[in-house]
Amino acid sequence: MGSWLLGTPDEGIRVQRIRVQSLLTVPLVVTNLLGILIVILLISVVVPGPSVLRSEFALLNFVVVPVYVVFALFVGVTWGTRRLVADLRWATEGRTPTEADRKAAFRAPGRLTRMQSTLWALGVLILTPLYGLVDIDVVPKVAFTIAFAGATACSFCYLFSEFALRPVAARALEVGGHRKLRTIGLTGRTVFAWLLGTGMPVVGLMTIAIFSFIRETSATSLAVSILAIGGASLCFGLLLILVSVRATAAPIRSVQQGMARVAEGDLAASVVVYDGTELGALQSGFNRMAEGLREREQIRDLFGRHVGRDVATNALARNPELGGEECDAAVLFVDIIGSTGLTAQRSPSDVVVLLNRFFSVVVEEVDRRGGFVNKFEGDGALAIFGAPVTVDDAAGHALAAARAIRERLAVDVPECEAGIGVAAGRVVAGNVGANERFEYTVIGDPVNEAARLSELAKSESGHLVASGRALDAAGPDERQHWTTTGETTLRGRTEPTLVAVPR
């Protein structure tokens, strides 16, 4: 919320209501009492003119003025409370605000300020004529001091009430955003602070100068007036600017903190939108940006799970096109033995659970050795080593992954056996399909050879065979684990294939 005084957005409605009511009542009462104190100081010491501390003003000074002050404070508190309860009933009851409720929430600071201004203006209209009945010469002095102090007090009332109502504004903005909200805006807030912190004191000094021409004033009295109003303008002007700047900086600071969290990788970061000006739109914009990043990361993760991390990274790094390029790669094909019997003996849900356990072993071992599973084909899987990312000793990695898969399947998934075939050679790796829908794959003789070798492996004792070319392409460390058993002509091929099996 931009301040520890405002609590947290997730606190209870009752606690939040008490907090907001306290932050509204106490500062507004204190501000108006300070305004009354300013009137007393200005009218008795600062502003030149006839003194109002004479005995003929005793009834006004000690009876009428205190009575009106008590009356104004009482009316201000009760009137303001009732007005706020009416405008913000949806917030105290925990209801979702309507469009009218949202507008009323952002009009509340202005309404409170107009209410305060009405009471100060009523004071001018009542007290000035009463003092004028005693001495007509004090009328300008009384009217000026009450109006000057009232304007200062009302300006602080607006800024304080806008601050106290941030939790309500946050709930209103959470529902409907910044559509059709009438607020003074960032420019209006800045001009407002300058006008009341600088403009009003300057007008006051100019008014005193005009009074000095109309009624002769001593140099000492004039100097005291200038010093007092100048000092007050420095103090109150600085305070107004500080309050305005803090109100402006708080939303920016929240966005900075949110950006820092995003930079650290926390894409769940969001900020509370509580400002009705352009800064609130900035907060909303950050939340939309963070939401877009989260969606993009989810899509990236889902994309990577479907096509493989390396394929996804390449696709995001450059515009994918139909076609491919030739490269040397190794291909591993694994297929469950007797899958028809498994599906006949088990329920579909049990078959899915079994396949997921089976494919988990395949994916983990392939990923561990730098390959990626390009396709899941029913109860089989096609893994590629050397494309799209170049891998040193792709054939060696494929052969090692095949041995590891065979060993792990026997332990982790003993319910089924699989035939595993490994081949290596020249392939074309790229995107195949149509412009509207395509997929990354490899095409070439090693792919067909690996599929046929996996069929052959189902009838071999170890259920794992590789081509002689894959063995020749592998490094010596992996080659020592294999031995050739002779040549065979695979189904659909015309040339014989040298077959190798693990030692």
C-alpha positions as CSV (number, residue, x, y, z in Angstrom):
1,M,0.0,0.0,0.0
2,G,3.0,2.3,0.1
3,S,3.1,2.8,3.9
4,W,3.1,0.5,7.0
5,L,0.3,2.7,8.4
6,L,-2.1,1.2,5.8
7,G,-1.5,-2.4,6.7
8,T,-1.7,-5.2,4.1
9,P,-4.2,-5.8,1.4
10,D,-5.2,-9.2,2.8
11,E,-6.2,-8.1,6.3
12,G,-9.8,-8.4,7.5
13,I,-12.5,-6.0,6.5
14,R,-13.2,-5.0,10.1
15,V,-9.6,-4.2,10.9
16,Q,-9.2,-2.3,7.6
17,R,-12.3,-0.3,8.4
18,I,-11.1,0.7,11.8
19,R,-7.7,1.6,10.4
20,V,-9.1,3.8,7.6
21,Q,-11.5,5.5,10.0
22,S,-8.7,6.3,12.4
23,L,-6.4,7.6,9.7
24,L,-9.2,9.8,8.4
25,T,-10.5,11.2,11.7
26,V,-7.4,11.9,13.7
27,P,-5.4,13.7,11.0
28,L,-8.4,15.7,9.8
29,V,-9.2,16.9,13.4
30,V,-5.6,17.7,14.2
31,T,-5.2,19.5,10.9
32,N,-8.3,21.7,11.5
33,L,-7.2,22.4,15.1
34,L,-3.8,23.6,13.7
35,G,-5.7,25.7,11.2
36,I,-7.6,27.3,14.1
37,L,-4.3,27.9,15.8
38,I,-2.9,29.6,12.6
39,V,-6.0,31.9,12.6
40,I,-5.3,32.9,16.2
41,L,-1.6,33.6,15.5
42,L,-2.3,35.5,12.2
43,I,-5.1,37.6,13.6
44,S,-3.5,38.5,16.9
45,V,0.2,38.9,15.9
46,V,1.0,38.7,12.2
47,V,-1.6,40.5,10.0
48,P,-1.4,44.3,10.5
49,G,-4.5,46.2,11.4
50,P,-6.7,46.9,14.4
51,S,-6.2,44.5,17.3
52,V,-9.0,42.1,18.1
53,L,-7.7,41.5,21.6
54,R,-9.6,44.4,23.0
55,S,-12.3,44.1,25.7
56,E,-15.2,44.8,23.2
57,F,-14.3,41.6,21.4
58,A,-14.3,39.5,24.5
59,L,-17.7,37.9,23.9
60,L,-16.7,37.0,20.3
61,N,-13.2,35.8,21.3
62,F,-14.2,33.7,24.3
63,V,-17.8,32.6,23.6
64,V,-18.9,32.8,20.0
65,V,-15.6,31.6,18.4
66,P,-15.1,28.6,20.7
67,V,-18.7,27.6,20.3
68,Y,-18.4,27.7,16.5
69,V,-15.2,25.7,16.6
70,V,-16.7,23.0,18.7
71,F,-19.8,23.0,16.5
72,A,-17.7,22.8,13.3
73,L,-15.5,20.0,14.6
74,F,-18.6,18.0,15.7
75,V,-20.4,18.6,12.4
76,G,-17.3,17.8,10.4
77,V,-16.7,14.5,12.2
78,T,-20.3,13.3,12.1
79,W,-21.1,14.6,8.7
80,G,-17.9,13.2,7.2
81,T,-18.4,9.8,8.9
82,R,-22.0,9.5,7.6
83,R,-20.9,10.6,4.1
84,L,-18.1,8.1,4.0
85,V,-20.3,5.3,5.4
86,A,-22.8,6.0,2.6
87,D,-20.2,6.1,-0.1
88,L,-18.2,3.2,1.1
89,R,-20.8,0.8,2.4
90,W,-19.9,-1.7,-0.2
91,A,-16.3,-1.9,1.3
92,T,-17.5,-2.2,4.9
93,E,-19.9,-5.0,3.9
94,G,-17.4,-6.8,1.8
95,R,-19.5,-6.5,-1.4
96,T,-18.2,-6.2,-4.9
97,P,-18.5,-2.6,-5.9
98,T,-20.6,-1.4,-8.8
99,E,-19.5,1.3,-11.2
100,A,-21.3,3.9,-9.1
101,D,-19.6,2.6,-5.9
102,R,-16.2,2.8,-7.6
103,K,-16.7,6.4,-8.7
104,A,-18.0,7.3,-5.2
105,A,-14.8,5.8,-3.7
106,F,-12.6,8.1,-5.7
107,R,-14.8,11.1,-5.2
108,A,-14.6,10.6,-1.4
109,P,-11.4,12.7,-0.8
110,G,-12.9,15.6,-2.8
111,R,-16.2,15.4,-0.9
112,L,-14.5,15.5,2.4
113,T,-12.5,18.5,1.3
114,R,-15.6,20.3,0.1
115,M,-17.2,19.5,3.4
116,Q,-14.3,21.0,5.3
117,S,-14.2,24.0,2.9
118,T,-18.0,24.6,3.6
119,L,-17.4,24.7,7.3
120,W,-14.5,27.1,6.9
121,A,-16.4,29.3,4.5
122,L,-19.3,29.3,6.9
123,G,-16.9,30.5,9.6
124,V,-15.9,33.4,7.3
125,L,-19.5,34.3,6.6
126,I,-20.6,34.2,10.2
127,L,-17.6,35.5,12.2
128,T,-16.6,38.3,9.8
129,P,-19.9,40.2,10.1
130,L,-20.0,39.7,13.8
131,Y,-16.5,41.2,14.2
132,G,-17.5,43.9,11.8
133,L,-20.4,44.9,14.0
134,V,-17.9,45.7,16.7
135,D,-15.3,47.4,14.5
136,I,-15.7,47.6,10.8
137,D,-11.9,48.1,10.3
138,V,-11.1,44.5,11.4
139,V,-13.3,42.9,8.6
140,P,-10.5,42.5,6.0
141,K,-8.2,41.1,8.6
142,V,-10.6,38.6,10.0
143,A,-11.8,37.5,6.5
144,F,-8.3,37.1,5.2
145,T,-6.9,35.1,8.2
146,I,-9.8,32.6,8.3
147,A,-9.8,32.1,4.5
148,F,-6.0,31.7,4.4
149,A,-5.9,29.2,7.3
150,G,-8.9,27.3,5.9
151,A,-7.4,26.9,2.5
152,T,-4.2,25.5,4.1
153,A,-6.1,23.1,6.3
154,C,-8.4,21.9,3.5
155,S,-5.4,21.2,1.3
156,F,-3.9,18.9,3.9
157,C,-7.3,17.3,4.5
158,Y,-7.5,16.3,0.8
159,L,-4.0,14.8,0.7
160,F,-4.5,13.0,4.1
161,S,-7.9,11.6,3.1
162,E,-6.5,10.4,-0.3
163,F,-3.7,8.6,1.6
164,A,-6.1,7.0,4.2
165,L,-8.4,5.7,1.5
166,R,-5.8,3.9,-0.5
167,P,-7.1,0.4,0.7
168,V,-10.5,1.3,-0.5
169,A,-9.2,2.6,-3.8
170,A,-7.2,-0.6,-4.2
171,R,-10.3,-2.7,-3.9
172,A,-12.2,-0.5,-6.3
173,L,-9.4,-0.6,-8.9
174,E,-9.0,-4.4,-8.5
175,V,-12.6,-4.8,-9.8
176,G,-12.8,-2.4,-12.6
177,G,-9.4,-0.9,-13.4
178,H,-9.0,2.7,-14.4
179,R,-12.0,3.0,-16.7
180,K,-14.0,6.3,-16.4
181,L,-12.4,7.4,-13.2
182,R,-12.4,11.1,-12.5
183,T,-9.5,12.2,-10.3
184,I,-7.3,15.3,-10.2
185,G,-4.5,13.4,-11.9
186,L,-0.8,13.7,-11.4
187,T,-0.6,17.2,-12.9
188,G,-3.6,18.3,-10.8
189,R,-2.0,16.9,-7.7
190,T,1.3,18.8,-8.4
191,V,-0.4,22.1,-9.2
192,F,-2.6,21.7,-6.2
193,A,0.4,21.3,-3.9
194,W,2.1,24.3,-5.5
195,L,-1.0,26.5,-5.4
196,L,-1.6,25.9,-1.7
197,G,2.0,25.7,-0.6
198,T,3.4,28.6,-2.6
199,G,0.6,30.4,-4.4
200,M,-1.6,31.1,-1.4
201,P,1.3,32.5,0.8
202,V,2.3,34.8,-2.1
203,V,-1.2,36.0,-2.4
204,G,-1.3,36.6,1.4
205,L,1.9,38.7,1.2
206,M,0.5,40.7,-1.7
207,T,-2.8,41.2,0.2
208,I,-0.8,42.6,3.2
209,A,1.0,44.9,0.9
210,I,-2.3,46.2,-0.4
211,F,-3.6,46.7,3.2
212,S,-0.4,48.7,4.0
213,F,-1.3,51.2,1.2
214,I,-4.9,51.5,2.3
215,R,-4.1,51.8,6.0
216,E,-0.8,53.2,7.2
217,T,1.2,50.4,8.9
218,S,4.5,50.6,10.8
219,A,7.6,49.2,9.3
220,T,7.9,46.8,12.2
221,S,4.4,45.5,11.9
222,L,4.8,45.0,8.2
223,A,8.2,43.2,8.7
224,V,6.6,40.9,11.3
225,S,3.8,40.1,8.9
226,I,6.2,39.3,6.0
227,L,8.5,37.2,8.2
228,A,5.6,35.2,9.8
229,I,3.8,34.5,6.5
230,G,7.1,33.7,4.8
231,G,8.1,31.3,7.5
232,A,4.7,29.7,7.5
233,S,4.9,29.3,3.7
234,L,8.3,27.7,4.0
235,C,7.2,25.2,6.6
236,F,3.7,24.4,5.3
237,G,4.8,24.6,1.7
238,L,7.6,22.1,2.3
239,L,5.2,19.8,4.1
240,L,2.7,19.9,1.3
241,I,5.3,19.2,-1.3
242,L,6.6,16.3,0.8
243,V,3.2,14.8,1.2
244,S,2.5,15.2,-2.5
245,V,5.9,13.8,-3.5
246,R,5.4,10.8,-1.2
247,A,2.0,10.2,-2.7
248,T,3.6,10.3,-6.1
249,A,6.7,8.2,-5.3
250,A,4.9,5.4,-3.4
251,P,3.3,3.8,-6.6
252,I,6.6,4.2,-8.5
253,R,8.5,2.5,-5.6
254,S,6.1,-0.4,-5.6
255,V,6.6,-0.9,-9.4
256,Q,10.4,-0.7,-8.8
257,Q,10.2,-3.4,-6.2
258,G,8.0,-5.5,-8.5
259,M,10.5,-5.1,-11.3
260,A,13.4,-6.2,-9.0
261,R,11.5,-9.3,-8.1
262,V,10.9,-10.1,-11.8
263,A,14.5,-9.5,-12.6
264,E,15.4,-12.1,-9.9
265,G,13.1,-14.6,-11.6
266,D,10.0,-14.2,-9.5
267,L,7.3,-14.0,-12.2
268,A,4.6,-14.3,-9.6
269,A,5.4,-10.7,-8.6
270,S,2.5,-8.2,-8.6
271,V,1.8,-4.8,-7.0
272,V,-1.3,-3.5,-5.3
273,V,-3.0,-0.9,-7.5
274,Y,-4.3,1.9,-5.3
275,D,-3.6,5.2,-7.1
276,G,-6.3,6.7,-9.3
277,T,-3.9,8.9,-11.3
278,E,-1.6,8.0,-14.2
279,L,0.6,6.2,-11.6
280,G,-2.2,3.7,-11.0
281,A,-2.2,3.0,-14.7
282,L,1.5,2.4,-14.4
283,Q,0.9,-0.1,-11.6
284,S,-1.8,-1.9,-13.6
285,G,0.5,-1.9,-16.6
286,F,3.2,-3.7,-14.5
287,N,0.7,-6.3,-13.4
288,R,-0.4,-6.9,-17.0
289,M,3.3,-7.2,-18.0
290,A,4.0,-9.7,-15.2
291,E,0.9,-11.6,-16.2
292,G,2.1,-11.7,-19.8
293,L,5.5,-12.9,-18.7
294,R,3.9,-15.7,-16.6
295,E,1.8,-16.8,-19.6
296,R,4.8,-16.6,-21.9
297,E,6.8,-18.7,-19.5
298,Q,4.0,-21.2,-19.2
299,I,3.7,-21.5,-23.0
300,R,7.5,-21.8,-23.2
301,D,7.5,-24.6,-20.6
302,L,4.5,-26.4,-22.3
303,F,6.2,-25.9,-25.7
304,G,9.4,-27.4,-24.4
305,R,7.6,-30.4,-22.9
306,H,5.9,-31.1,-26.2
307,V,8.8,-30.7,-28.7
308,G,11.9,-30.8,-26.4
309,R,13.8,-28.0,-24.7
310,D,16.4,-27.6,-27.3
311,V,13.9,-27.5,-30.2
312,A,11.8,-25.0,-28.3
313,T,14.9,-22.8,-27.6
314,N,15.9,-22.8,-31.2
315,A,12.4,-22.1,-32.4
316,L,12.1,-19.1,-30.0
317,A,15.6,-17.8,-31.0
318,R,14.9,-17.7,-34.7
319,N,11.9,-17.8,-37.0
320,P,11.2,-21.5,-37.7
321,E,10.8,-22.4,-41.4
322,L,9.9,-25.5,-43.4
323,G,12.8,-27.6,-44.4
324,G,16.0,-28.6,-42.7
325,E,19.7,-29.2,-43.0
326,E,21.9,-32.3,-43.3
327,C,23.9,-33.4,-40.3
328,D,25.4,-36.5,-38.6
329,A,23.2,-37.8,-35.8
330,A,22.4,-40.9,-33.9
331,V,18.9,-42.3,-33.5
332,L,17.5,-44.5,-30.8
333,F,14.2,-46.3,-31.2
334,V,12.5,-48.1,-28.3
335,D,9.3,-50.1,-28.5
336,I,7.4,-52.2,-25.9
337,I,7.3,-55.9,-26.6
338,G,3.8,-57.4,-26.5
339,S,1.9,-54.1,-26.2
340,T,-1.2,-55.7,-27.7
341,G,-1.4,-58.2,-24.8
342,L,-0.8,-55.5,-22.2
343,T,-3.7,-53.4,-23.5
344,A,-5.9,-56.4,-23.6
345,Q,-5.1,-57.4,-20.0
346,R,-5.2,-54.0,-18.4
347,S,-7.7,-51.1,-18.2
348,P,-6.9,-48.0,-20.3
349,S,-6.0,-46.0,-17.2
350,D,-3.6,-48.7,-16.0
351,V,-2.0,-48.8,-19.5
352,V,-1.5,-45.0,-19.3
353,V,0.1,-45.3,-15.9
354,L,2.5,-48.0,-17.2
355,L,3.4,-46.0,-20.3
356,N,4.2,-42.9,-18.2
357,R,6.5,-44.9,-16.0
358,F,8.1,-46.5,-19.1
359,F,8.6,-43.1,-20.9
360,S,9.9,-41.5,-17.7
361,V,12.9,-43.9,-17.8
362,V,13.5,-43.2,-21.5
363,V,13.3,-39.5,-21.2
364,E,15.5,-39.3,-18.1
365,E,18.3,-41.4,-19.6
366,V,18.1,-39.7,-23.0
367,D,18.2,-36.2,-21.4
368,R,21.1,-37.2,-19.2
369,R,23.2,-37.9,-22.3
370,G,22.4,-34.8,-24.3
371,G,19.7,-36.2,-26.6
372,F,16.0,-35.4,-26.8
373,V,12.9,-37.6,-27.3
374,N,11.5,-36.4,-30.6
375,K,8.3,-38.5,-30.7
376,F,6.1,-40.7,-28.6
377,E,4.5,-43.1,-31.0
378,G,1.9,-45.2,-29.1
379,D,4.1,-47.5,-27.0
380,G,7.3,-46.5,-28.7
381,A,9.7,-43.5,-28.6
382,L,12.1,-41.9,-31.0
383,A,15.2,-40.2,-29.5
384,I,17.8,-38.1,-31.4
385,F,21.4,-37.3,-30.5
386,G,23.3,-34.6,-32.4
387,A,20.3,-32.5,-33.6
388,P,19.2,-29.7,-33.2
389,V,22.1,-29.3,-30.8
390,T,25.4,-30.7,-31.8
391,V,26.7,-33.3,-29.4
392,D,30.3,-34.6,-29.3
393,D,30.2,-38.4,-29.9
394,A,26.5,-38.5,-30.6
395,A,26.7,-42.2,-31.4
396,G,28.5,-43.0,-28.2
397,H,25.9,-41.1,-26.2
398,A,23.0,-42.9,-27.9
399,L,24.6,-46.3,-27.3
400,A,25.2,-45.5,-23.6
401,A,21.6,-44.2,-23.2
402,A,20.3,-47.5,-24.8
403,R,22.3,-49.6,-22.3
404,A,21.1,-47.5,-19.4
405,I,17.5,-47.7,-20.5
406,R,17.7,-51.5,-20.7
407,E,19.1,-51.7,-17.2
408,R,16.6,-49.3,-15.6
409,L,13.6,-50.8,-17.3
410,A,14.4,-54.2,-15.8
411,V,14.4,-52.6,-12.3
412,D,11.9,-49.8,-12.5
413,V,9.3,-51.2,-15.0
414,P,9.6,-55.0,-14.7
415,E,6.1,-55.4,-16.0
416,C,7.2,-54.9,-19.6
417,E,10.1,-55.4,-21.9
418,A,11.2,-53.3,-24.8
419,G,13.2,-53.7,-28.0
420,I,15.8,-51.0,-28.4
421,G,17.6,-50.2,-31.7
422,V,20.4,-47.7,-32.3
423,A,21.6,-46.4,-35.6
424,A,23.8,-43.5,-36.8
425,G,24.5,-41.7,-40.0
426,R,23.6,-38.7,-42.2
427,V,20.1,-37.3,-41.7
428,V,18.1,-34.2,-42.6
429,A,16.9,-32.4,-39.4
430,G,14.3,-29.7,-39.7
431,N,10.6,-28.8,-39.8
432,V,8.3,-31.0,-41.8
433,G,4.6,-30.3,-42.5
434,A,2.8,-27.2,-43.7
435,N,3.1,-23.5,-43.0
436,E,0.2,-23.6,-40.6
437,R,1.3,-26.7,-38.8
438,F,4.6,-28.4,-38.7
439,E,6.9,-30.3,-36.3
440,Y,10.6,-30.8,-35.9
441,T,11.9,-34.2,-36.8
442,V,14.8,-36.1,-38.5
443,I,14.5,-37.9,-41.8
444,G,17.0,-40.4,-43.2
445,D,18.1,-44.0,-43.5
446,P,19.3,-44.1,-39.8
447,V,15.7,-43.5,-38.6
448,N,14.3,-46.4,-40.6
449,E,17.3,-48.5,-39.6
450,A,16.8,-47.9,-35.9
451,A,13.1,-48.8,-36.1
452,R,13.9,-52.1,-37.8
453,L,16.7,-52.8,-35.3
454,S,14.2,-52.3,-32.5
455,E,12.0,-55.0,-34.1
456,L,15.0,-57.3,-34.4
457,A,15.9,-56.6,-30.8
458,K,12.6,-58.0,-29.6
459,S,13.7,-61.5,-30.7
460,E,17.2,-61.1,-29.3
461,S,18.1,-62.2,-25.8
462,G,19.2,-58.8,-24.5
463,H,16.5,-56.9,-26.5
464,L,19.1,-54.3,-27.5
465,V,21.0,-54.1,-30.9
466,A,22.8,-51.4,-32.7
467,S,24.2,-51.0,-36.2
468,G,27.8,-51.4,-37.1
469,R,27.9,-47.8,-38.4
470,A,26.8,-46.5,-35.0
471,L,29.5,-48.6,-33.3
472,D,32.1,-47.3,-35.7
473,A,31.0,-43.7,-35.0
474,A,31.2,-44.1,-31.3
475,G,34.2,-43.3,-29.2
476,P,36.5,-46.0,-27.8
477,D,35.2,-45.7,-24.3
478,E,31.7,-46.7,-25.3
479,R,32.8,-49.0,-28.2
480,Q,34.5,-51.4,-25.7
481,H,31.1,-52.3,-24.2
482,W,29.8,-53.7,-27.5
483,T,30.6,-56.5,-29.9
484,T,29.4,-57.4,-33.4
485,T,27.5,-60.6,-34.1
486,G,27.3,-60.6,-37.9
487,E,25.3,-59.2,-40.7
488,T,21.6,-59.4,-41.4
489,T,19.2,-57.9,-43.9
490,L,16.5,-55.9,-42.1
491,R,12.9,-55.8,-43.3
492,G,12.4,-53.4,-46.1
493,R,16.1,-52.9,-46.8
494,T,18.3,-54.3,-49.6
495,E,21.7,-54.0,-48.1
496,P,22.8,-56.1,-45.1
497,T,23.4,-54.4,-41.7
498,L,26.2,-55.2,-39.4
499,V,24.6,-55.9,-36.0
500,A,26.2,-55.2,-32.6
501,V,25.0,-56.1,-29.1
502,P,26.3,-55.3,-25.6
503,R,29.1,-57.5,-24.3
